[in-house]
Amino acid sequence: MKVKASEIIKLIEDAQTMIDIQKLDPDANLRDVGADSLDMMNILLAIQEQYGIEVPDEDIDKVQTINEICKYINTSTDE
């Protein structure tokens, strides 16, 4: 199962972040559209819970856009 950008947008919306969902673009850096450190932690926790994967601290820089999150999850769940 491949994760789609629309699923991640819904996950971000459900994580109750301060991000303006209307401004979300799959290639936009989440920090550029209003995510702060707490928002990023909530998103990462939601990803880990939803998809049953662990995002180690050293990989956090790899998941800054919706497309990067999709790629990361799809790669992690393929293994």
N, C-alpha and C positions, 0 to 999 in steps of 0.2 A: 504494500500500500504506500503510495507516494503522498506526502503531505503537500497541500496546496496553500498558496498565499492567503486565500480566503479563510482557510481554517485557522491560520496564525492570527489574522486580523480579528477573528471572532474570539480567539483565546486571549488576545491583548485586551479586547473590550471587556471580556468576562473577568480579567484580572484586576479590574477597577483601577486602572492607571490614570494619570493626569494627561495622557496622550490624547490629542484631538484626532479621533478616528477618521474624520473627514479628510484630514491632511495626510493620512498614511498612503505612502507609495511603496511598492515592494522593494525599491532600491534606495529609499530614504533612510538615512541613519536615524534610529529611534530617538537618540538624544537631540537631534535637530528638530524633531517634531514634538518635543516637550517631555520626553522621558528623563526622570532623574534617577539617582542611584537606587532608591527604593522601588521605583517602577521597574527598573531592570531586574532587580531581585525577584519581584513578584512575577514578572514574565518568565524568568528562568525557572522558578519553582513550579509555575503552571505547566511549562514545557516538560519538566522532569516528571511531574505527576501524570499529565495527560498521556505521554508517550513512553513512560517507563525507562527513561534514559537518564544518565548522570551527565551533567555539564561541569567538568572540572574547572577550577579557577583559571587555569592556563588557556582554556578554550573560550572564555567569555568574550575576548576581543574578536573571535570568529563569528559571533552572532549579534551583529549590530544593526542589521537590516532584516526585513521580512524574508527576502530571498536567501540571505545567509542562514537564517534560522531554518528555513525549509531544507536547504542543502545539508545543513548539519544533521537535522533529524533524519532525513532520508539516508544519509551515509551511515549514521549510527544504527539505524534499524535494519540496514541491509547486512550488517556484519553478523 
